[in-house]
Amino acid sequence: MYVMFVNTSIAECYCWTTFQARCVNIFCMEEAYAAHLAELYFDVSAAWRGVEIKVWGFDDKMAVLMESLLGYFGDLGNRLTREEFNAVKESVRVYIQ
């Protein structure tokens, strides 16, 4: 699945999607552990064209996991504290350089 952003440069899009992917990975730590126990795996990463979400494994709960991951994208503004924002922003800045 790709989430596309319109009217931005490729570099801006990549920075933003990297930021979002890192936030979602931080916030879904509990789901990651539970999914691993159920032999489900996922990867949320930035791609040049948007955010890429991969879900795989041998469990009928893949749709539930995907729904949970997508829910984090819609709720980042409510979950993210100023300190977390600054920490993720700095990690993205270091990664991009």
Protein Blocks (a to p, Z undefined) as FASTA:
>chain_A
ZZddehiafklmmmmmmmmmmmmmmmmmmmmmmmmmnopacdddddfkbccdddedjdfk
lmmmmmmmmmmmmmmmmmpcfklmmmmmmmmmmmmZZ
